[in-house]
Amino acid sequence: MNWGRLLLVIGSLQFIIAMLVAEQLYPGYNPLHNYISDLGALKAPTSALFNTSVFLLGLLGLAAAFLLRAELGRLGVTLLAVAAVGAMGVGVFPEDYGAPHGISALITFLFGAVAVIIMGIRRGGVYKPLGIAMGVIALVALALFIPRVQTPLGIGGVERLIAYPILIFFILYGLGGKKAG
């Protein structure tokens, strides 16, 4: 059993589930028009659930980076660890905190997307094109998200195009067998 990969899976799955539950518990929340972090705002009825879950995502990601250091190499470990610390920052600094939250979210999204690309390339096999594709999708969505480009998906939908490819790749990576090649 590879504990590092298992932690990536657990962290990602618990966050996706917590986010989906929080969306249902937050009256009037709309995933297309609300930011993901609206779920963690101090005034939100879901703040404790969301902020705990995103912090746990980061904590488990940081532990996974440490446990996967031989598999990921220095660059992969660094990118994953920085993204994980960013996620922890999102939980510690809800969106009400302004700049600290925004910086934490940007770090999570940017370093998470690049980590996915590097992890895929390093792992090889099917993970290489998958990691590149998922990372590029997240980066393109981030490039639309930062200037708040209007799309039919709304700002919440674009933000999910950043987060979901990263989380899905972490799950697939974690569930994968031995390193290819």
C-alpha positions, 0 to 999 in steps of 0.5 A: 500500500502506498500511503502517499497516494492514499492520502491524495485520494482521501484528501481529494474525495473528502473535499469534493464530498464536503463541497457538494454537501455544503452547496446543498446546505447553503440556502440560495447557493448556485455553483455557477454564480457563487465562488467555491470559497463562498461556502467558507465565508464567515457568514456562511452556514457551511463555513465550518464544514468547508474550511475544515475540509479545505484545510484537511485537503491541504494537510493530507496533500502536504503529507502525501508530498512528503511520502511521495518524494522519491516518486515525484522528484524534487520539482513534483514534491515542491509543487504539490507541497506549495499547492497543499500549503495554499489549500491550508491557507484557504481554510485558515483565511476564508474569503472575508480575509481578502488578500490572504485568501486570494493569494492562498487560492491563487497558490493552490490553483496555480501550483496544483495545476502545474503539479498535475502536469509534472506528476503526469509527465514523471509518472508516464504511461496514461498519466502523462497525457492525462496530467498534461490535459488536466493541468492545461484545462485548469491553467486555461480556466485560471487564465479566464478566472483571474480577469473574471472573463464572462462565460456561460458557465459563470464565475463558479463554473469557471472556478470549478474547471480549475479545481475539479481537473486537479482533484480528479487527477489526484484521485486517479494518480492515487488509485493507480498502480505501480509507476509506469516505465 
